[in-house]
């Protein structure tokens, strides 16, 4: 090999490692930006707690997780003698992070008006997710065999389409020039896989150029909600605490959200580990799963409110030429950056319209995966899983308007009250609802009426106690006889009748 060729390979590896690092780092920063923005601008949650407590605590999980995955890659490299081993990418799980903001933190703050308690409820919910993941790490493969892929991935794809696709689209059109520039660059490089001049990473150029446009237009008076950034940095050292455990009684109502999110990431971890094996890096599935479980659990004790998970796309990072350096750099920059206040500064500087296309891209990838991984005949089941997420999206948007107008839903005309209550019931527990609805349809398509009946019966039991279809605006679970309403009994009865109908069916042989 000539000196020129050797230099070209080094440059190629450098750019590959750099691109992989930027993609993983900005994915994590993007989640933190959107979580912060939604809490601050949608729910008026205090920025102080987000920037100095939530973000540093959440970053702890990414810090430890990426360091462990780096070590696993180095160990595999030494074991195999190969120099091209690529570490598993780890970061904050995007769908569940955004979902937790909309389904847990936001509603909890509206209900309690207590920012400190809301933060502790978020920590307690993450603690429950972490515990569930530790248990599921040993049974994930069994759950994957039992629950149809359409049900598992369909509810996640619904989040991808609506919470990661549609809501960020609003951010793009709020700053249309900035958003469209970022969208074009990110889609051309990530979806179209086209190279920019000088092989500049598309994500890097989108962030730099989009941010420059944002500040130029903002200072020029062309962005109505523009605020001059603060460049202050201060130490934000996460502190280990058990005090959040006192909020577990208030947090137990979010268990129907916590467990499905844990299931989705564990099964995603199994799929991602298999994807890495097919790409040439054979990691032990249990190592990958327990790492994401324990780092999520650890983060909850330091103030974290979002779970970690191995990211989709190990083969893509491998094609970039990434090894273990990109996860090491991501973990260190996320961890150290959060402590010295750099992460909070970055979160405050990068415009939402710049990062919105990344979330839309992730959402589209999740949808594609759901339809690809599920059997083709199960596509109606995947689509069915979207519907409860639609109800959640409508409630989110309506809730913002009603709150801004200071209108109580009970003050609406009778017909609109009924419609709002129906939307609330459909929205509450939407993750678990989507999983069960998708499973029912998949089992019916496969002519397995008994399994469909079992899922319908589970819907009856869960709805009776508010795990799904809670009739309360806060989505709380309850004892049905304490609600003073017949609605939980009626919903449970409807599902019970549905279960009986399915039991009466005779499965026919497939033609």
N, C-alpha and C positions, 0 to 999 in steps of 0.2 A: 504494500500500500504506500502511495506517495505521500510526501509531507502535506501537499495540497488536499488530498483526499482525507487524510487524517484530521486536518483542521476543519474541513467541511463537516465531517462526522461529529466533531466536538461541538461545533456551532449548532448543528441540527439537534443534538442531545440537549444542549443548553436551552434552545428555544422550546423544545418539547417539554423539558422539566419546568421551564418558566410558564408555559401555557397551562400545563396541568396544575401548577401551584395557583395561578391566578383564577382558574376555573373553580377549584375547590375552595380557595380562600373567599372569593367573591360570592360563591353560593352561600357560604355560611354568613358572610356579612349581609348579603341580601335578605336572608331570613330574619336577621336581627333588625335590619332597617324596616322591613315590612311589619314585623311584630310591633316595633316601637311606634311606627307611624299609625297603625290601626288603633293601638291603645290610646295614643295621645290625641289623634284628630277625630277618631270615630267615637271613642268613649270618654274623652277628656281626662284620661288617667294622668297623674302627675309624672312629668318627665324625670324628676329627680330620682325616684325609685327605680324607674326603668334603666336609666343610664348608669347609676352608681351601685345598683344592687342586683337587678334582674340580669343584665347583660354580663357582668363579671361572673356571677354564679352559673349562668348557662354556659359560658365559655369554658368553665372548668371541665365539663363533660367532653367537649371537643379536644381540649388540651390533652387529657389523659388518654382518650380514645385514639387519637392520631399517633401519640407516642407508642401505644401498645401495638397498633397496626404497623408502625414503622419497624418496631422490634421483631414482629412476626415475619416481616419481609426480609429483614437482615438474617434472621434465623434460617429462613427457607433458602436464601442465597448461599449461606455457608453450607447448608445440607446438600444442595444440588450442585454447587460449584458454578452456577449460572450467574452472569452479571446483568441479565435483563429482567430480573424479578421485579414486578411492579406491586407496590403495597396496595392493599384494599383502601379505597377512599372512604373516609368517615366524616360525617358532619351532622348538623342539625337537620332532622327530618322535616322537610318543607311542608307537606300536606298536614301533618299532625300539629306542627307549630302554628300554622295559620288557623287550623281548625280549633286548637286550644284557645287561641285569642278570641275567636268568634263564639265558641261554644262554652268556654269556662271563664276566662279572665274578664272579658267584657261584661257578660251577664252577671257575674259575681259582683263586679264593681257597681253596676247599675242597681243591683238588689241591696247591697250593703252600704254603699257610699263610703266605704272604708278602704282606702288604698293599701294600708298595711295588711289588713285581713285578706284582701283580694290576692296580694302577693303570696301570702302564706297558703291560701287555697291552691294557688298555682303550684307551689312547691309540693304540697300534699298530693295533688293530682299526679305530678311527675313521680313522686315516691311510689304511688300505687302502680303507675305504668312500669317503673323499674322493677318492682316486686313481681308483677305479672310477667315481665320479660325474662326474669331469672327462672321462673317456673317453666315458662313456655320454651326456653332454650333446650329443655330436655324432652319436650313433647311437640315441638314445632312441626317436625316431619309428619307426625300423626295427625295433627290438626290440618295440615296441608292435604293429606290424603282424604280426610273425612269431609271437609267443607269445600264445596265447588269453587274452582278458581274464579268463576264469574261473580260469585258472592263476595269473595275476598277482595279481588281487584276492582270489581265494579263500583263499590262504594268509594274506594280510593280514586278511581277515575272520575267519579262525580265531583269530588273535591278538586281534581285536576282541571276539569272543564270549567267549573263555576267559581270556586274560590281562588284558584291559581290562574285561570284563564280569563274569565269575564271581569272580575274585580280589578286586577292589574290593568286591564284594557281601559278602564275608567281613568286610571292614573296617567296613561299615555295620552289620552285626549284632554286631560286637564292641562298638560303642557305638550301640545301636539307637535311642535317643532322638535323639542328635545326628545320626546318619546319616539317619534318616527325615525329620527336619525339612529337612535340606539336600536330600535327594532330592526331596521334595515341591516345594520352591521352584524348584529347577533344572529339574525335568521340566516343571512348569507353565509356566515362562517360556521354556525352550529348545525343548521338544517341543510344548507346547500353545500357545506364543506368546501367552500371556495377560499382561496388564499388572497390576503390583502398584500399590497406592495410592501416589499421588505419582510414579508412573513410576520407582520405585526399581529399579535393575537387580537381577534375581533372583540373579545370581551374588554380587553384593556383599552382599545381605541374607543369603544362605545362609552366606557366610564369616563375617560379623559375628555373626549370631545363633547359628550352629552353634558357633563358637569360644567364645562367651559361655556357651552351655550346657555345652560340654566342660569349661571351667574351673570352672564352678559345680558340676557333678556330680563332677569330679575332686577338688576341694578338699573336697567333702562326703563323700568316701569311697565314691562309687558306681561308680567306674571302677577296676577292680583294677590295671591296668598304668599308671595315671596317674603322670606325673612332672612336678614343678614346673618350669616353663620357665626357661631362663637368658636374661637380657636383655643379656648381654655382647656387645659388638661390637668387632671388631679388624680392622685392615687386612689384606686378603688379596690382594695384588697378584700376578696371574698372571705367571709368568716363562717366557720363551721357552727351550725346551730341545730338544736332539736326542737326549738320553740314552735315550728310549724306543725308539729304532730298534734298540738292542741286543736288545730283547725280540721282534723280528720272528720269529726262528726258533720261539719258543714260541707266537707269535700266528698263524702261518700256518695252524694247524689250524682257526682260526675263519673262514677265507676263505669256506667254504660258507655261512656266516651273513652275512658282510659283503657279498658280491656281490648276493645276492637283496634285501637291505635297500636297497642302492644302486639296484638296478633299480626296486624298488617306489616309492621317493621320486622318482626321475627321471620315471617314467611318471605318477606323481601330479602332479608339477610341470607336465608337458605338459597333463594334463587340467585342472588348476587355472588355467593360463594361458588355455586355451580358454574356460573358464567365465567368467573375467574379461573376455575379449573379447566374449562374448555379452552380458555385463552392461554393456558400453559402454566398457571400458578396454582398449585394444589394446596390450598389451606384447609386446616381442619375446621369443619363447620361449627363444632362446639366452641372452638376458640373465638371465632368471629362473633357468634351470637352472645356468648357470655361477656365479651368485651363491651358490646353495645348495651347489654343489660346493666352491667355494673357501673359503667360510666354515666348512664342515665340516672341510676340510683344515687351515685356519689354527688352528681350535680344538684340534686334536690336538697342535700344537706348544706349546700353553700349558697342557696338562693336561686338555683336554676329553675326554669319553668318550661323548658323544651327538651325533648328527648334526642339522643344521638342515634345514628343508624349508619350502616354501610351504604354508600351511595350506589345507585345504578350507574354503570358505565366503566367498570374496571377495564374491559377490552379497549374502550376508547382512550383511556389514559395510557394504556400500554402502547397503542398505536402512536400516541404522541411521543413516545420514547421516555416516559416517566419511570422512575425507579422508586426508591424509598425516600428520596430527598423532598419530594413535593408534599408528602404527608408530614414529614418532620418539620418543614418550614411552616406549613399551615398550622400545625399544633402549637408550635412555639410562638408564632405571630399572634394567633388568636388568644393564647394563654397570657403571654407577657403583655400584649397590646391591651387586653382588658384590664390588667392590673394597673398599668401606668396611665390609663385613660385614653390611649390611642384608639381603641376600638369604638368607644363612645364618640370620640371626635369624628372618626370616619363615618359612623352611623348618622351623625348630624350633618355631614358634608355631602354625601352622595344622594342626589335627588331620587325620589321614588320613581319618577318617569324613566330614569336611566336603567333601573333594575327591573322594572315591570316586564320588559321583554324576556328576561331570563326566566321569570316565573311562568310566563306564558309558554315558553319553550319546554320547561319542566312539565307543565300541565299537559301539553300535547304529547310528550313522551310517555307520561303515565297512562293516558287514554290509549295510545297506540299499543302499549304493553298489555293492557287489559284485554283488548280485542284479539291481540296476537296470541297470548298465552291461553286464553279460554278456547275451548273447542268452537269451531265456526258455528255449529248449531246453537251454541249458548249465547250468541250475540244479543238476542232479546233479553236474556237474563242480565247481561252487563248493562244494557240500556235501562232496564227496570231499576237497577240499583242507583241510577242517577236521581230519580224523582224525589226522594226525601231531601237530597241536597238542594234541589230547586226550591223546595219549601223553606229551607234554612236561608238561602240567599234572599228570597223575597222578604222574610222576617227581618233579616239584617238591614236591608234597605228601607223597608217601611218603618222599622224601629228608629232609624236615624231621623226620618222626616217627622214622625210623631213626637220624638223627643225634642227636636228643634222647635216645633210648633207648640210644645208643652200641652199636647193633646193626650188625654188618657183614653186607651182603647175602649173603655167602658162608656165613654161619652159619644162614641160613634153611633150612627143609626143602627137599628137592630140587625138589619141584613149584613152590614159591614162588620158588626161585632161577631156575628156567627162565622163570617168568612175569616176574620182575623184569628178567632179561636181555633178554627179548623187548621189554618196554616201553622199556628203554634203547636198543635198536637202532632201534625205531620213533621214539623221541624225538630221537636225535642227527641233526642236519641237517634238523630238521623244516620249516624255511622252504623250503629247496630241494626237499625231498621233496613238500611240499604243492603247490608250483608245478608240478613235473613230473607228479604224479598228476592234478592238475586238468587239465593240458594233454592227457594221455593220454585221459582220459574225454571232453574236449571234441572232440578229433580223431575219436574213435570215433563220437560222436554225429553229427558232420558227415560220416561215412563217408569218412574220410581215413586208411586203415589204415597207409599208409607213414609218415606223420608220427607216428602213434601208435607205430609200431615204432621210429622214431628216438628218441622220448622214452624208451621202454622200454630201448633200447640205452644211452642216456645214463645211465639209472638203474643199469644193469649196470656201466658204467665207474666211475661215481661211488661206488657201493657197494663196489666192489673195493678202493678206496683210502681208504674211510672218509669221503669228503666227505658222503655220506648213509649212514645205518645203520652208523655206526662201532660196532664191537663193544666198544670201550673205554669205561669209565664216564665218562671225561673228555671223550669225543667227539673224540679226536685223530684226525688222518689218519695213514696208515701205508703201508708196502709190505706187501701181503697175506702174502707169504712170511715176513715177520718177526714175525707175530703169534702163531705157534705154534698157530693154530686154522684149521679148514677152513670156519668160518662165513662169512668174506667171500667165499670161492669159491662156497659154496652159494647165498648171496643173489644174487651176480652171475649165476650159472648160471640161477637162477629167472627173473630179468629177461631174460636172453638168450633163454630158451625162449619167454617171453611175446612178445618182439620177433619171433621167428621165426613164432609163431602169427599175429601181426598181419600180417606180410609175406605170409603164405599166403592171407590173405583177399582177396576181390575186392570192390572198392567197387561198391555198387549205386546206381543213380540214385534220388534222393529222390522219393518219391511226392507 
